[in-house]
Amino acid sequence: MQLSMATGIAHEFNNILAIIDGKIQMLMRENKGREKLLEELRLIRSSVKDGAEIVRRMNKFTKTKEDRDWFVTIH
């Protein structure tokens, strides 16, 4: 139960990060030449990527044994 809850939270958090990252990319395209703003957006995007890495690690940590043991190779 706890593992599936952690996986669900990680998934939802990742969805939020994806939306933020997409909006940042749009703002960066719309504001080319405004270096101060772009610098701030890059900083925010870097933090989003850090958050996504945490989610990736959580998913790796909580990953349960895969279903591959259920399959049999047929020749």
N, CA, C and O atoms as a Tripos MOL2 file, in Angstrom:
@<TRIPOS>MOLECULE
protein
  300   299    75     0     0
PROTEIN
NO_CHARGES

@<TRIPOS>ATOM
      1 N           0.8230   -1.1930    0.0000 N.3       1 MET1
      2 CA          0.0000    0.0000    0.0000 C.3       1 MET1
      3 C           0.8670    1.2580    0.0000 C.2       1 MET1
      4 O           0.6160    2.1810   -0.7750 O.2       1 MET1
      5 N           1.8780    1.3020    0.8560 N.am      2 GLN2
      6 CA          2.7280    2.4900    0.9380 C.3       2 GLN2
      7 C           3.5020    2.7080   -0.3560 C.2       2 GLN2
      8 O           3.6740    3.8450   -0.7950 O.2       2 GLN2
      9 N           3.9740    1.6090   -0.9740 N.am      3 LEU3
     10 CA          4.7130    1.7500   -2.2240 C.3       3 LEU3
     11 C           3.8330    2.2960   -3.3250 C.2       3 LEU3
     12 O           4.2590    3.1660   -4.0850 O.2       3 LEU3
     13 N           2.5990    1.7930   -3.4260 N.am      4 SER4
     14 CA          1.7110    2.2810   -4.4750 C.3       4 SER4
     15 C           1.3250    3.7320   -4.2210 C.2       4 SER4
     16 O           1.1310    4.4910   -5.1700 O.2       4 SER4
     17 N           1.2100    4.1290   -2.9600 N.am      5 MET5
     18 CA          0.9080    5.5190   -2.6480 C.3       5 MET5
     19 C           2.0740    6.4170   -3.0520 C.2       5 MET5
     20 O           1.8690    7.4770   -3.6440 O.2       5 MET5
     21 N           3.2950    5.9930   -2.7330 N.am      6 ALA6
     22 CA          4.4830    6.7660   -3.1060 C.3       6 ALA6
     23 C           4.5900    6.8800   -4.6210 C.2       6 ALA6
     24 O           4.9370    7.9400   -5.1400 O.2       6 ALA6
     25 N           4.2960    5.8060   -5.3260 N.am      7 THR7
     26 CA          4.3430    5.8220   -6.7850 C.3       7 THR7
     27 C           3.2950    6.7810   -7.3410 C.2       7 THR7
     28 O           3.5720    7.5300   -8.2780 O.2       7 THR7
     29 N           2.1100    6.7610   -6.7740 N.am      8 GLY8
     30 CA          1.0430    7.6630   -7.2070 C.3       8 GLY8
     31 C           1.3940    9.1200   -6.9710 C.2       8 GLY8
     32 O           1.1550    9.9690   -7.8290 O.2       8 GLY8
     33 N           1.9630    9.4110   -5.8070 N.am      9 ILE9
     34 CA          2.3800   10.7810   -5.4940 C.3       9 ILE9
     35 C           3.4670   11.2220   -6.4570 C.2       9 ILE9
     36 O           3.4340   12.3450   -6.9610 O.2       9 ILE9
     37 N           4.4260   10.3510   -6.7170 N.am     10 ALA10
     38 CA          5.5130   10.6730   -7.6440 C.3      10 ALA10
     39 C           4.9480   10.9810   -9.0250 C.2      10 ALA10
     40 O           5.3860   11.9230   -9.6850 O.2      10 ALA10
     41 N           3.9770   10.1880   -9.4590 N.am     11 HIS11
     42 CA          3.3620   10.3990  -10.7750 C.3      11 HIS11
     43 C           2.6630   11.7560  -10.8370 C.2      11 HIS11
     44 O           2.8290   12.4950  -11.8070 O.2      11 HIS11
     45 N           1.8900   12.0810   -9.8190 N.am     12 GLU12
     46 CA          1.1830   13.3590   -9.7920 C.3      12 GLU12
     47 C           2.1540   14.5350   -9.7460 C.2      12 GLU12
     48 O           1.9410   15.5440  -10.4180 O.2      12 GLU12
     49 N           3.2090   14.4090   -8.9660 N.am     13 PHE13
     50 CA          4.2160   15.4570   -8.8690 C.3      13 PHE13
     51 C           4.9040   15.6470  -10.2190 C.2      13 PHE13
     52 O           5.1710   16.7740  -10.6370 O.2      13 PHE13
     53 N           5.1820   14.5540  -10.8810 N.am     14 ASN14
     54 CA          5.8140   14.6140  -12.2020 C.3      14 ASN14
     55 C           4.9090   15.3310  -13.2050 C.2      14 ASN14
     56 O           5.3950   16.0850  -14.0480 O.2      14 ASN14
     57 N           3.5980   15.1010  -13.1190 N.am     15 ASN15
     58 CA          2.6570   15.8010  -14.0000 C.3      15 ASN15
     59 C           2.7290   17.3080  -13.7860 C.2      15 ASN15
     60 O           2.7170   18.0760  -14.7480 O.2      15 ASN15
     61 N           2.8040   17.7300  -12.5310 N.am     16 ILE16
     62 CA          2.9070   19.1540  -12.2110 C.3      16 ILE16
     63 C           4.1950   19.7240  -12.7870 C.2      16 ILE16
     64 O           4.1930   20.8000  -13.3860 O.2      16 ILE16
     65 N           5.2850   19.0040  -12.6040 N.am     17 LEU17
     66 CA          6.5730   19.4710  -13.1280 C.3      17 LEU17
     67 C           6.5490   19.5980  -14.6500 C.2      17 LEU17
     68 O           7.1230   20.5310  -15.2110 O.2      17 LEU17
     69 N           5.8860   18.6610  -15.3080 N.am     18 ALA18
     70 CA          5.8050   18.6970  -16.7770 C.3      18 ALA18
     71 C           5.0590   19.9490  -17.2470 C.2      18 ALA18
     72 O           5.4560   20.5720  -18.2320 O.2      18 ALA18
     73 N           3.9950   20.3140  -16.5550 N.am     19 ILE19
     74 CA          3.2410   21.5150  -16.9170 C.3      19 ILE19
     75 C           4.1070   22.7580  -16.7170 C.2      19 ILE19
     76 O           4.1600   23.6300  -17.5840 O.2      19 ILE19
     77 N           4.7800   22.8320  -15.5800 N.am     20 ILE20
     78 CA          5.6460   23.9810  -15.3050 C.3      20 ILE20
     79 C           6.7430   24.0760  -16.3610 C.2      20 ILE20
     80 O           7.0140   25.1590  -16.8800 O.2      20 ILE20
     81 N           7.3690   22.9570  -16.6780 N.am     21 ASP21
     82 CA          8.4470   22.9580  -17.6660 C.3      21 ASP21
     83 C           7.9410   23.3970  -19.0330 C.2      21 ASP21
     84 O           8.6150   24.1590  -19.7270 O.2      21 ASP21
     85 N           6.7730   22.9280  -19.4230 N.am     22 GLY22
     86 CA          6.2010   23.3260  -20.7060 C.3      22 GLY22
     87 C           5.9280   24.8240  -20.7680 C.2      22 GLY22
     88 O           6.2130   25.4700  -21.7770 O.2      22 GLY22
     89 N           5.3820   25.3690  -19.7020 N.am     23 LYS23
     90 CA          5.1140   26.8140  -19.6570 C.3      23 LYS23
     91 C           6.4120   27.6160  -19.6980 C.2      23 LYS23
     92 O           6.4830   28.6530  -20.3580 O.2      23 LYS23
     93 N           7.4280   27.1420  -19.0010 N.am     24 ILE24
     94 CA          8.7290   27.8160  -19.0210 C.3      24 ILE24
     95 C           9.2790   27.8410  -20.4400 C.2      24 ILE24
     96 O           9.7620   28.8760  -20.9000 O.2      24 ILE24
     97 N           9.2100   26.7140  -21.1360 N.am     25 GLN25
     98 CA          9.7140   26.6540  -22.5040 C.3      25 GLN25
     99 C           8.9700   27.6370  -23.4090 C.2      25 GLN25
    100 O           9.5830   28.2880  -24.2540 O.2      25 GLN25
    101 N           7.6530   27.7450  -23.2330 N.am     26 MET26
    102 CA          6.8750   28.7010  -24.0290 C.3      26 MET26
    103 C           7.3220   30.1310  -23.7280 C.2      26 MET26
    104 O           7.5140   30.9310  -24.6440 O.2      26 MET26
    105 N           7.4850   30.4470  -22.4570 N.am     27 LEU27
    106 CA          7.9210   31.7870  -22.0740 C.3      27 LEU27
    107 C           9.3080   32.1090  -22.6140 C.2      27 LEU27
    108 O           9.5800   33.2400  -23.0170 O.2      27 LEU27
    109 N          10.1810   31.1080  -22.6210 N.am     28 MET28
    110 CA         11.5350   31.3230  -23.1430 C.3      28 MET28
    111 C          11.4930   31.6470  -24.6350 C.2      28 MET28
    112 O          12.2080   32.5320  -25.1060 O.2      28 MET28
    113 N          10.6520   30.9240  -25.3740 N.am     29 ARG29
    114 CA         10.5280   31.1890  -26.8170 C.3      29 ARG29
    115 C           9.9410   32.5690  -27.0780 C.2      29 ARG29
    116 O          10.3760   33.2640  -27.9960 O.2      29 ARG29
    117 N           8.9620   32.9700  -26.2830 N.am     30 GLU30
    118 CA          8.2760   34.2390  -26.4820 C.3      30 GLU30
    119 C           9.1110   35.4430  -26.0550 C.2      30 GLU30
    120 O           8.8060   36.5740  -26.4350 O.2      30 GLU30
    121 N          10.1580   35.2090  -25.2720 N.am     31 ASN31
    122 CA         10.9200   36.3150  -24.7080 C.3      31 ASN31
    123 C          12.3940   36.2790  -25.0900 C.2      31 ASN31
    124 O          13.2550   36.6770  -24.3050 O.2      31 ASN31
    125 N          12.6780   35.8030  -26.2890 N.am     32 LYS32
    126 CA         14.0700   35.8040  -26.7690 C.3      32 LYS32
    127 C          14.6060   37.2260  -26.7610 C.2      32 LYS32
    128 O          13.9200   38.1690  -27.1570 O.2      32 LYS32
    129 N          15.8450   37.3620  -26.3030 N.am     33 GLY33
    130 CA         16.4600   38.6770  -26.2520 C.3      33 GLY33
    131 C          16.3370   39.3620  -24.8990 C.2      33 GLY33
    132 O          17.0520   40.3260  -24.6270 O.2      33 GLY33
    133 N          15.4610   38.8870  -24.0680 N.am     34 ARG34
    134 CA         15.3040   39.4630  -22.7240 C.3      34 ARG34
    135 C          16.1340   38.6180  -21.7640 C.2      34 ARG34
    136 O          15.6050   37.7830  -21.0310 O.2      34 ARG34
    137 N          17.4160   38.8450  -21.7840 N.am     35 GLU35
    138 CA         18.3730   37.9630  -21.0950 C.3      35 GLU35
    139 C          18.1310   37.8100  -19.5970 C.2      35 GLU35
    140 O          18.2860   36.7100  -19.0670 O.2      35 GLU35
    141 N          17.7620   38.8650  -18.9130 N.am     36 LYS36
    142 CA         17.5270   38.7630  -17.4610 C.3      36 LYS36
    143 C          16.3650   37.8070  -17.1840 C.2      36 LYS36
    144 O          16.4490   36.9460  -16.3080 O.2      36 LYS36
    145 N          15.2960   37.9720  -17.9350 N.am     37 LEU37
    146 CA         14.1430   37.0840  -17.7740 C.3      37 LEU37
    147 C          14.5120   35.6520  -18.1430 C.2      37 LEU37
    148 O          14.1540   34.7180  -17.4270 O.2      37 LEU37
    149 N          15.2180   35.4730  -19.2440 N.am     38 LEU38
    150 CA         15.6220   34.1340  -19.6700 C.3      38 LEU38
    151 C          16.5220   33.4660  -18.6340 C.2      38 LEU38
    152 O          16.4280   32.2590  -18.4090 O.2      38 LEU38
    153 N          17.3910   34.2500  -18.0080 N.am     39 GLU39
    154 CA         18.2540   33.7110  -16.9580 C.3      39 GLU39
    155 C          17.4180   33.1860  -15.7880 C.2      39 GLU39
    156 O          17.6980   32.1150  -15.2490 O.2      39 GLU39
    157 N          16.4000   33.9400  -15.4060 N.am     40 GLU40
    158 CA         15.5170   33.5110  -14.3140 C.3      40 GLU40
    159 C          14.7200   32.2650  -14.7120 C.2      40 GLU40
    160 O          14.5390   31.3540  -13.9040 O.2      40 GLU40
    161 N          14.2530   32.2340  -15.9440 N.am     41 LEU41
    162 CA         13.5100   31.0600  -16.4240 C.3      41 LEU41
    163 C          14.4080   29.8260  -16.4690 C.2      41 LEU41
    164 O          13.9590   28.7240  -16.1530 O.2      41 LEU41
    165 N          15.6610   29.9990  -16.8540 N.am     42 ARG42
    166 CA         16.6060   28.8670  -16.8500 C.3      42 ARG42
    167 C          16.8100   28.3280  -15.4420 C.2      42 ARG42
    168 O          16.9040   27.1180  -15.2360 O.2      42 ARG42
    169 N          16.8780   29.2420  -14.4690 N.am     43 LEU43
    170 CA         17.0280   28.8250  -13.0740 C.3      43 LEU43
    171 C          15.8100   28.0250  -12.6160 C.2      43 LEU43
    172 O          15.9460   26.9890  -11.9660 O.2      43 LEU43
    173 N          14.6300   28.5120  -12.9590 N.am     44 ILE44
    174 CA         13.4080   27.7820  -12.6020 C.3      44 ILE44
    175 C          13.3920   26.4220  -13.2870 C.2      44 ILE44
    176 O          13.0480   25.4150  -12.6680 O.2      44 ILE44
    177 N          13.7620   26.3940  -14.5570 N.am     45 ARG45
    178 CA         13.7660   25.1280  -15.3110 C.3      45 ARG45
    179 C          14.7580   24.1390  -14.7170 C.2      45 ARG45
    180 O          14.4890   22.9380  -14.6860 O.2      45 ARG45
    181 N          15.8850   24.6210  -14.2530 N.am     46 SER46
    182 CA         16.8680   23.7610  -13.6070 C.3      46 SER46
    183 C          16.2760   23.1300  -12.3380 C.2      46 SER46
    184 O          16.5030   21.9530  -12.0580 O.2      46 SER46
    185 N          15.5300   23.9140  -11.5900 N.am     47 SER47
    186 CA         14.8830   23.3880  -10.3810 C.3      47 SER47
    187 C          13.8260   22.3520  -10.7290 C.2      47 SER47
    188 O          13.6740   21.3550  -10.0230 O.2      47 SER47
    189 N          13.0950   22.5850  -11.8150 N.am     48 VAL48
    190 CA         12.1020   21.6090  -12.2750 C.3      48 VAL48
    191 C          12.7970   20.2950  -12.6280 C.2      48 VAL48
    192 O          12.3150   19.2180  -12.2760 O.2      48 VAL48
    193 N          13.9230   20.3870  -13.3180 N.am     49 LYS49
    194 CA         14.6650   19.1740  -13.6820 C.3      49 LYS49
    195 C          15.1720   18.4520  -12.4370 C.2      49 LYS49
    196 O          15.1690   17.2220  -12.3920 O.2      49 LYS49
    197 N          15.6040   19.2000  -11.4310 N.am     50 ASP50
    198 CA         16.0170   18.5800  -10.1630 C.3      50 ASP50
    199 C          14.8490   17.8300   -9.5270 C.2      50 ASP50
    200 O          15.0100   16.7170   -9.0270 O.2      50 ASP50
    201 N          13.6730   18.4530   -9.5520 N.am     51 GLY51
    202 CA         12.4810   17.7990   -9.0160 C.3      51 GLY51
    203 C          12.1360   16.5370   -9.7870 C.2      51 GLY51
    204 O          11.7550   15.5290   -9.1920 O.2      51 GLY51
    205 N          12.2660   16.5860  -11.1040 N.am     52 ALA52
    206 CA         11.9930   15.4040  -11.9310 C.3      52 ALA52
    207 C          12.9810   14.2830  -11.6180 C.2      52 ALA52
    208 O          12.6190   13.1060  -11.6420 O.2      52 ALA52
    209 N          14.2250   14.6480  -11.3240 N.am     53 GLU53
    210 CA         15.2270   13.6340  -10.9540 C.3      53 GLU53
    211 C          14.8650   12.9860   -9.6250 C.2      53 GLU53
    212 O          15.0450   11.7800   -9.4570 O.2      53 GLU53
    213 N          14.3620   13.7620   -8.6890 N.am     54 ILE54
    214 CA         13.9130   13.1950   -7.4150 C.3      54 ILE54
    215 C          12.7760   12.2080   -7.6480 C.2      54 ILE54
    216 O          12.7490   11.1310   -7.0530 O.2      54 ILE54
    217 N          11.8380   12.5790   -8.5130 N.am     55 VAL55
    218 CA         10.7240   11.6810   -8.8460 C.3      55 VAL55
    219 C          11.2570   10.3970   -9.4700 C.2      55 VAL55
    220 O          10.7940    9.3070   -9.1360 O.2      55 VAL55
    221 N          12.2300   10.5180  -10.3750 N.am     56 ARG56
    222 CA         12.8040    9.3300  -11.0140 C.3      56 ARG56
    223 C          13.4260    8.4070   -9.9720 C.2      56 ARG56
    224 O          13.2630    7.1890  -10.0340 O.2      56 ARG56
    225 N          14.1390    8.9950   -9.0200 N.am     57 ARG57
    226 CA         14.7640    8.1870   -7.9660 C.3      57 ARG57
    227 C          13.7210    7.5340   -7.0720 C.2      57 ARG57
    228 O          13.8800    6.3820   -6.6670 O.2      57 ARG57
    229 N          12.6450    8.2720   -6.7610 N.am     58 MET58
    230 CA         11.5650    7.6960   -5.9460 C.3      58 MET58
    231 C          10.9510    6.4980   -6.6580 C.2      58 MET58
    232 O          10.7110    5.4560   -6.0480 O.2      58 MET58
    233 N          10.6990    6.6570   -7.9540 N.am     59 ASN59
    234 CA         10.1150    5.5580   -8.7170 C.3      59 ASN59
    235 C          11.0560    4.3610   -8.7540 C.2      59 ASN59
    236 O          10.6180    3.2150   -8.6490 O.2      59 ASN59
    237 N          12.3330    4.6260   -8.9010 N.am     60 LYS60
    238 CA         13.3030    3.5320   -8.9210 C.3      60 LYS60
    239 C          13.3380    2.8250   -7.5650 C.2      60 LYS60
    240 O          13.3970    1.5970   -7.5040 O.2      60 LYS60
    241 N          13.3020    3.5940   -6.4910 N.am     61 PHE61
    242 CA         13.3580    3.0450   -5.1410 C.3      61 PHE61
    243 C          12.1130    2.2160   -4.8180 C.2      61 PHE61
    244 O          12.2070    1.1630   -4.1880 O.2      61 PHE61
    245 N          10.9470    2.7000   -5.2550 N.am     62 THR62
    246 CA          9.6940    2.0270   -4.9020 C.3      62 THR62
    247 C           9.2880    0.9540   -5.8960 C.2      62 THR62
    248 O           8.2910    0.2620   -5.6880 O.2      62 THR62
    249 N          10.0480    0.8080   -6.9730 N.am     63 LYS63
    250 CA          9.6790   -0.1680   -7.9980 C.3      63 LYS63
    251 C           9.6790   -1.5730   -7.4060 C.2      63 LYS63
    252 O          10.6460   -2.0080   -6.7810 O.2      63 LYS63
    253 N           8.5880   -2.2520   -7.6190 N.am     64 THR64
    254 CA          8.4840   -3.6290   -7.1390 C.3      64 THR64
    255 C           8.9620   -4.5760   -8.2230 C.2      64 THR64
    256 O           9.2070   -4.1650   -9.3570 O.2      64 THR64
    257 N           9.0930   -5.8310   -7.8720 N.am     65 LYS65
    258 CA          9.5360   -6.8410   -8.8190 C.3      65 LYS65
    259 C           8.5970   -6.8630  -10.0170 C.2      65 LYS65
    260 O           7.3770   -6.9020   -9.8570 O.2      65 LYS65
    261 N           9.1580   -6.8390  -11.1930 N.am     66 GLU66
    262 CA          8.3420   -6.7680  -12.4020 C.3      66 GLU66
    263 C           7.6570   -8.0920  -12.6990 C.2      66 GLU66
    264 O           8.0140   -9.1350  -12.1520 O.2      66 GLU66
    265 N           6.6780   -8.0270  -13.5650 N.am     67 ASP67
    266 CA          5.8790   -9.1880  -13.9330 C.3      67 ASP67
    267 C           6.6090  -10.1600  -14.8520 C.2      67 ASP67
    268 O           6.0370  -11.1740  -15.2520 O.2      67 ASP67
    269 N           7.8390   -9.8720  -15.1860 N.am     68 ARG68
    270 CA          8.5290  -10.7260  -16.1530 C.3      68 ARG68
    271 C           8.6670  -12.1690  -15.6710 C.2      68 ARG68
    272 O           8.8440  -13.0700  -16.4900 O.2      68 ARG68
    273 N           8.5900  -12.4080  -14.3610 N.am     69 ASP69
    274 CA          8.6710  -13.7730  -13.8380 C.3      69 ASP69
    275 C           7.4460  -14.5960  -14.2450 C.2      69 ASP69
    276 O           7.4590  -15.8240  -14.1520 O.2      69 ASP69
    277 N           6.3990  -13.9200  -14.6930 N.am     70 TRP70
    278 CA          5.1900  -14.6190  -15.0500 C.3      70 TRP70
    279 C           5.2270  -15.1550  -16.4770 C.2      70 TRP70
    280 O           4.3810  -15.9610  -16.8640 O.2      70 TRP70
    281 N           6.1950  -14.7120  -17.2470 N.am     71 PHE71
    282 CA          6.2550  -15.1220  -18.6420 C.3      71 PHE71
    283 C           7.2050  -16.3050  -18.8190 C.2      71 PHE71
    284 O           8.2220  -16.4280  -18.1370 O.2      71 PHE71
    285 N           6.8400  -17.1470  -19.7370 N.am     72 VAL72
    286 CA          7.6550  -18.3190  -20.0500 C.3      72 VAL72
    287 C           8.0900  -18.2020  -21.4930 C.2      72 VAL72
    288 O           7.2730  -17.9050  -22.3650 O.2      72 VAL72
    289 N           9.3700  -18.4310  -21.7620 N.am     73 THR73
    290 CA          9.8800  -18.3830  -23.1250 C.3      73 THR73
    291 C           9.4640  -19.6480  -23.8540 C.2      73 THR73
    292 O           9.6720  -20.7570  -23.3630 O.2      73 THR73
    293 N           8.8790  -19.4750  -25.0230 N.am     74 ILE74
    294 CA          8.4510  -20.6260  -25.8400 C.3      74 ILE74
    295 C           9.3190  -20.6380  -27.0920 C.2      74 ILE74
    296 O           9.4630  -19.6280  -27.7800 O.2      74 ILE74
    297 N           9.8990  -21.8190  -27.3720 N.am     75 HIS75
    298 CA         10.7740  -21.9370  -28.5450 C.3      75 HIS75
    299 C          10.0580  -22.6070  -29.6830 C.2      75 HIS75
    300 O          10.6370  -22.7920  -30.7530 O.2      75 HIS75
@<TRIPOS>BOND
     1     1     2 1
     2     2     3 1
     3     3     4 2
     4     3     5 am
     5     5     6 1
     6     6     7 1
     7     7     8 2
     8     7     9 am
     9     9    10 1
    10    10    11 1
    11    11    12 2
    12    11    13 am
    13    13    14 1
    14    14    15 1
    15    15    16 2
    16    15    17 am
    17    17    18 1
    18    18    19 1
    19    19    20 2
    20    19    21 am
    21    21    22 1
    22    22    23 1
    23    23    24 2
    24    23    25 am
    25    25    26 1
    26    26    27 1
    27    27    28 2
    28    27    29 am
    29    29    30 1
    30    30    31 1
    31    31    32 2
    32    31    33 am
    33    33    34 1
    34    34    35 1
    35    35    36 2
    36    35    37 am
    37    37    38 1
    38    38    39 1
    39    39    40 2
    40    39    41 am
    41    41    42 1
    42    42    43 1
    43    43    44 2
    44    43    45 am
    45    45    46 1
    46    46    47 1
    47    47    48 2
    48    47    49 am
    49    49    50 1
    50    50    51 1
    51    51    52 2
    52    51    53 am
    53    53    54 1
    54    54    55 1
    55    55    56 2
    56    55    57 am
    57    57    58 1
    58    58    59 1
    59    59    60 2
    60    59    61 am
    61    61    62 1
    62    62    63 1
    63    63    64 2
    64    63    65 am
    65    65    66 1
    66    66    67 1
    67    67    68 2
    68    67    69 am
    69    69    70 1
    70    70    71 1
    71    71    72 2
    72    71    73 am
    73    73    74 1
    74    74    75 1
    75    75    76 2
    76    75    77 am
    77    77    78 1
    78    78    79 1
    79    79    80 2
    80    79    81 am
    81    81    82 1
    82    82    83 1
    83    83    84 2
    84    83    85 am
    85    85    86 1
    86    86    87 1
    87    87    88 2
    88    87    89 am
    89    89    90 1
    90    90    91 1
    91    91    92 2
    92    91    93 am
    93    93    94 1
    94    94    95 1
    95    95    96 2
    96    95    97 am
    97    97    98 1
    98    98    99 1
    99    99   100 2
   100    99   101 am
   101   101   102 1
   102   102   103 1
   103   103   104 2
   104   103   105 am
   105   105   106 1
   106   106   107 1
   107   107   108 2
   108   107   109 am
   109   109   110 1
   110   110   111 1
   111   111   112 2
   112   111   113 am
   113   113   114 1
   114   114   115 1
   115   115   116 2
   116   115   117 am
   117   117   118 1
   118   118   119 1
   119   119   120 2
   120   119   121 am
   121   121   122 1
   122   122   123 1
   123   123   124 2
   124   123   125 am
   125   125   126 1
   126   126   127 1
   127   127   128 2
   128   127   129 am
   129   129   130 1
   130   130   131 1
   131   131   132 2
   132   131   133 am
   133   133   134 1
   134   134   135 1
   135   135   136 2
   136   135   137 am
   137   137   138 1
   138   138   139 1
   139   139   140 2
   140   139   141 am
   141   141   142 1
   142   142   143 1
   143   143   144 2
   144   143   145 am
   145   145   146 1
   146   146   147 1
   147   147   148 2
   148   147   149 am
   149   149   150 1
   150   150   151 1
   151   151   152 2
   152   151   153 am
   153   153   154 1
   154   154   155 1
   155   155   156 2
   156   155   157 am
   157   157   158 1
   158   158   159 1
   159   159   160 2
   160   159   161 am
   161   161   162 1
   162   162   163 1
   163   163   164 2
   164   163   165 am
   165   165   166 1
   166   166   167 1
   167   167   168 2
   168   167   169 am
   169   169   170 1
   170   170   171 1
   171   171   172 2
   172   171   173 am
   173   173   174 1
   174   174   175 1
   175   175   176 2
   176   175   177 am
   177   177   178 1
   178   178   179 1
   179   179   180 2
   180   179   181 am
   181   181   182 1
   182   182   183 1
   183   183   184 2
   184   183   185 am
   185   185   186 1
   186   186   187 1
   187   187   188 2
   188   187   189 am
   189   189   190 1
   190   190   191 1
   191   191   192 2
   192   191   193 am
   193   193   194 1
   194   194   195 1
   195   195   196 2
   196   195   197 am
   197   197   198 1
   198   198   199 1
   199   199   200 2
   200   199   201 am
   201   201   202 1
   202   202   203 1
   203   203   204 2
   204   203   205 am
   205   205   206 1
   206   206   207 1
   207   207   208 2
   208   207   209 am
   209   209   210 1
   210   210   211 1
   211   211   212 2
   212   211   213 am
   213   213   214 1
   214   214   215 1
   215   215   216 2
   216   215   217 am
   217   217   218 1
   218   218   219 1
   219   219   220 2
   220   219   221 am
   221   221   222 1
   222   222   223 1
   223   223   224 2
   224   223   225 am
   225   225   226 1
   226   226   227 1
   227   227   228 2
   228   227   229 am
   229   229   230 1
   230   230   231 1
   231   231   232 2
   232   231   233 am
   233   233   234 1
   234   234   235 1
   235   235   236 2
   236   235   237 am
   237   237   238 1
   238   238   239 1
   239   239   240 2
   240   239   241 am
   241   241   242 1
   242   242   243 1
   243   243   244 2
   244   243   245 am
   245   245   246 1
   246   246   247 1
   247   247   248 2
   248   247   249 am
   249   249   250 1
   250   250   251 1
   251   251   252 2
   252   251   253 am
   253   253   254 1
   254   254   255 1
   255   255   256 2
   256   255   257 am
   257   257   258 1
   258   258   259 1
   259   259   260 2
   260   259   261 am
   261   261   262 1
   262   262   263 1
   263   263   264 2
   264   263   265 am
   265   265   266 1
   266   266   267 1
   267   267   268 2
   268   267   269 am
   269   269   270 1
   270   270   271 1
   271   271   272 2
   272   271   273 am
   273   273   274 1
   274   274   275 1
   275   275   276 2
   276   275   277 am
   277   277   278 1
   278   278   279 1
   279   279   280 2
   280   279   281 am
   281   281   282 1
   282   282   283 1
   283   283   284 2
   284   283   285 am
   285   285   286 1
   286   286   287 1
   287   287   288 2
   288   287   289 am
   289   289   290 1
   290   290   291 1
   291   291   292 2
   292   291   293 am
   293   293   294 1
   294   294   295 1
   295   295   296 2
   296   295   297 am
   297   297   298 1
   298   298   299 1
   299   299   300 2
@<TRIPOS>SUBSTRUCTURE
     1 MET1         2 RESIDUE 1 A MET
     2 GLN2         6 RESIDUE 1 A GLN
     3 LEU3        10 RESIDUE 1 A LEU
     4 SER4        14 RESIDUE 1 A SER
     5 MET5        18 RESIDUE 1 A MET
     6 ALA6        22 RESIDUE 1 A ALA
     7 THR7        26 RESIDUE 1 A THR
     8 GLY8        30 RESIDUE 1 A GLY
     9 ILE9        34 RESIDUE 1 A ILE
    10 ALA10       38 RESIDUE 1 A ALA
    11 HIS11       42 RESIDUE 1 A HIS
    12 GLU12       46 RESIDUE 1 A GLU
    13 PHE13       50 RESIDUE 1 A PHE
    14 ASN14       54 RESIDUE 1 A ASN
    15 ASN15       58 RESIDUE 1 A ASN
    16 ILE16       62 RESIDUE 1 A ILE
    17 LEU17       66 RESIDUE 1 A LEU
    18 ALA18       70 RESIDUE 1 A ALA
    19 ILE19       74 RESIDUE 1 A ILE
    20 ILE20       78 RESIDUE 1 A ILE
    21 ASP21       82 RESIDUE 1 A ASP
    22 GLY22       86 RESIDUE 1 A GLY
    23 LYS23       90 RESIDUE 1 A LYS
    24 ILE24       94 RESIDUE 1 A ILE
    25 GLN25       98 RESIDUE 1 A GLN
    26 MET26      102 RESIDUE 1 A MET
    27 LEU27      106 RESIDUE 1 A LEU
    28 MET28      110 RESIDUE 1 A MET
    29 ARG29      114 RESIDUE 1 A ARG
    30 GLU30      118 RESIDUE 1 A GLU
    31 ASN31      122 RESIDUE 1 A ASN
    32 LYS32      126 RESIDUE 1 A LYS
    33 GLY33      130 RESIDUE 1 A GLY
    34 ARG34      134 RESIDUE 1 A ARG
    35 GLU35      138 RESIDUE 1 A GLU
    36 LYS36      142 RESIDUE 1 A LYS
    37 LEU37      146 RESIDUE 1 A LEU
    38 LEU38      150 RESIDUE 1 A LEU
    39 GLU39      154 RESIDUE 1 A GLU
    40 GLU40      158 RESIDUE 1 A GLU
    41 LEU41      162 RESIDUE 1 A LEU
    42 ARG42      166 RESIDUE 1 A ARG
    43 LEU43      170 RESIDUE 1 A LEU
    44 ILE44      174 RESIDUE 1 A ILE
    45 ARG45      178 RESIDUE 1 A ARG
    46 SER46      182 RESIDUE 1 A SER
    47 SER47      186 RESIDUE 1 A SER
    48 VAL48      190 RESIDUE 1 A VAL
    49 LYS49      194 RESIDUE 1 A LYS
    50 ASP50      198 RESIDUE 1 A ASP
    51 GLY51      202 RESIDUE 1 A GLY
    52 ALA52      206 RESIDUE 1 A ALA
    53 GLU53      210 RESIDUE 1 A GLU
    54 ILE54      214 RESIDUE 1 A ILE
    55 VAL55      218 RESIDUE 1 A VAL
    56 ARG56      222 RESIDUE 1 A ARG
    57 ARG57      226 RESIDUE 1 A ARG
    58 MET58      230 RESIDUE 1 A MET
    59 ASN59      234 RESIDUE 1 A ASN
    60 LYS60      238 RESIDUE 1 A LYS
    61 PHE61      242 RESIDUE 1 A PHE
    62 THR62      246 RESIDUE 1 A THR
    63 LYS63      250 RESIDUE 1 A LYS
    64 THR64      254 RESIDUE 1 A THR
    65 LYS65      258 RESIDUE 1 A LYS
    66 GLU66      262 RESIDUE 1 A GLU
    67 ASP67      266 RESIDUE 1 A ASP
    68 ARG68      270 RESIDUE 1 A ARG
    69 ASP69      274 RESIDUE 1 A ASP
    70 TRP70      278 RESIDUE 1 A TRP
    71 PHE71      282 RESIDUE 1 A PHE
    72 VAL72      286 RESIDUE 1 A VAL
    73 THR73      290 RESIDUE 1 A THR
    74 ILE74      294 RESIDUE 1 A ILE
    75 HIS75      298 RESIDUE 1 A HIS
